Amino acid sequence: MQVAKVHFIAKRDKRDILGMPLLDFLFKNRYMLLFYRLLTLFLLLYAIIYGFVNPTKENVFTTAVFWSLFWPFFMVISLPTLGNVFCMVCPHGFLGKHLTKIGLKLRPPKWLANPYIGLIGSNILAYWFVLYTFPSFLRSPLNTALFFTFFTLLSALLFLLFRGMAYCKYVCPIGSVNSAFSRTSFTWLSTYQEECKTCKKPDCALACPYELNPSKFDSRNSMFNCTLCMECAHACDAVKLEAKPWGSSLYKEIKQPKMIEVMVYILLTAVITFTMRFHHGLSRSGISDFMPWVVVGKYLQSMFNLPKWIDVIGLVAMLMALLLVLSVVYLSFKMVAVVSKRSLKDSLLVLGYAFAPLMIVGGLSHVLEFFFTEYYHNIMNGFSQAFGLGIHVEPLAKRGEAWLHIFKVFPFIAGLWSLQILWRRSALLAEQRRVLVFAVASSLPVLYLMLSIFALWVMVSFPPVHTHGAH
């Protein structure tokens, strides 16, 4: 049911994106949003069908849409800039809002209402574990089509059964991930509070399919689970989308901090950033045979006589990265808890938000470099293949070209930014012992920076002995 728009705002703040005609049209106009969502829905369905019809490796389109365009390029670029616009245009969420209206609208059971299902089950196990251990599996167009068919059907089922967009909140591989990392962006959804004071009922909240209340975002310093679907802005003109300093919410107290956000930062820093430094970086260097995950991986591969299509080295690299990162975080925050006289949980909930930039901003290094060496020509040639455009393009750059090293600056931006946020947040935990708390809690970003420096030194001093395919 449509909710009538209320609280017309004649003069909007200068930082309000919805007060700028062009940006208002691009971010809020119903027809533009419908166009984005229909386009991504079309690409999703077409790429899946194309994968079933053309299941062999000659099909470039299916894998290019999912593994070069949507993830990681569009998502990793958009999250630290525009915020959660990936979910804004997501075809699953678009379908979900309509399916929920005709569904049973049941309240999700407690066992399902758990965002760790999406983070650990759908993201880390279903994607990253498979990628590192069976690297050729998702390079297959057919397997890629099956992968997204499964999640599309699963999302439809959950939307039909439960209220409140349960799939997006709890099961989607990137639902909680996008929500957590969007804090690093410069966009922030909220409301004109002077209008909210006279509001008899929260029209913005009533319109939200995710059962959120945008009028509370500022006071709670949290937009968790908001997908920028803009239904609230269509219902009430007092909703605004501001351009703020990058990551502004990360510097302030968060009234209802969520451990899932902190674990997103920690686990994905381990599973993506550290593991890629290990396996796709140091394992390709001239001293790869001395890396512990390579030594252990080769030993296990030989001992169990495993086939080559099982990448035991990749699996061990991921497990070692997880062990290293989780151990460093646990030990350092146990010490922080002692120094600050707060619990381990409280310490993590206050300081853990400082780790937000490590994966998503640091990941720009990999994504931007691979755009020139892999993603661009995969996307262009894939679309040309699928739509009969008759064009063929070559990579914009070759791996190893000196100018590509400029993108290596992003891990250092991420690490230093993390330390800056940590210094500011340490005052929220223990003002009197701030320096000591900061010094101990900075173990993870310092380790991250040291690994980045070491990886650069190794790649310069001991160049790769062979290249590897991107995925």
Secondary structure, 3 states (H helix, E strand, C coil): CCCCCECCCCCCCCCEHHHCHHHHHHHCCHHHHHHHHHHHHHHHHHHHHHHHHCCCCCCCHHHHHHHHHHHHHHHHHHCCCCCCHHHHCCHHHHHHHHHHHHCCCECCCCCCCCCHHHHHHHHHHHHHHHHHHCCCCCCCHHHHHHHHHHHHHHHHHHHHHECCCHHHHHHCCCHHHHHHHHHHCCEEEEECHHHHCCCCCCHHHHHCCCCCCHHHHHHHCCCCCCCCCCHHHHHECCEEEEECCCCHHHHCCCCCCCHHHHHHHHHHHHHHHHHHHHHHHHHHCCCHHHCHHHHHHHHHHHHCCCCCCCCHHHHHHHHHHHHHHHHHHHHHHHHHHHHHCCCHHHHHHHHHHHHHHHHHCCHHHHHHHHHHHHHHHHHHHHHHHHHCCCCCCCCCCCCCCHHHHHHHHHHHHHHHHHHHHHHHHHHHHCCCCHHHHHHHHCHHHHHHHHHHHHHHHHHHHCCCCCCCCCC
